[in-house]
Amino acid sequence: MTYTVGQAAAMLGVAPSTLRYYESQGLLPSLKRTDSGRRVFSDTDIEACRIIECLKQSGLSLTDVKRFMDMTVEGDASLADRLALFQARRESLTREIEDMQRVLNVLEFKCWYYGRAVEAGTEDVVRNIPLDQVPENLQDAVAFLRGIEGESEQREMEKAKARKA
């Protein structure tokens, strides 16, 4: 099936100007045009645009996305390079997700912390709360804030030993 630039943009959730820009930057090397010069997007072009958007969202620069698209034109000779690029993006994104998860955990803890303080009418009830009085799902965030992160694994081992006893 084929699509106009407007149809393709609507399918992808981007502006038609974005797709025109991608083409002008050489990101869509297989894009065809009609005799009158109108862009015609195939299903393969739509998939390529989705890959471009994915790579951009993963933090890859358009220059590097272009490098990837050039590799696809090279064919099988670039398979190992393409794999390496995707593995590097996956590793980088995994680290970012872990960092953002830590941020989310701290926010969750602080919501619990200030919720308790509001209920009690004072922060004193939670200010220096012992770690074992914090809900278990929030203890890693407290350990991070207190600089005792590595101790969470030790706590888990101690809990496992206590359960066995």
Phi, psi and omega in degrees: 000153179236157185221150173282171179298322179294317178295316180298317180299317179297319179297324186267348181073031178233167177283148176305326179297330177296315180292323176296320179296315178305315180296317182296335180269002178081020181277346180236070187295337183264004181297131181260165176230153176284174178301331180272002175095003179282140179290141178233115181266129175266173175300325178295320177294321178297316178299318178299319178296322178294322177295317178302312180298319179298313180296320177298313181295335179281355177104003180283138178287158177298329177299316179287327175297318178299318178301317178297313181297324176296323178297322181296327178292328179293340179082209186299338181297339183254009183304314181296322178293321178294318177300315180299320179298313181292323177296318179296318179296318180299314180298316180296314180294323177300316177297318179297319179296318178299317178297316180292327176296321177298317178299314179299318179299319178296317178298319178299315179299313183294327174297315177297313182304305183287333174298315177296318180296319179296316179302318183276345182080007179203147177282345182304330183291341183234352187306309182242039184298134177296147184304322183288352177262359176270140177308141186305321182291351181250356186294326178296323178294318178295317178300319177298311182297326181272358178075027181238036185306312184299345183282348181294323177295321179296319177300319180297317179296319179295320178296318180297319178296319180295323179293324180288330184285000000 
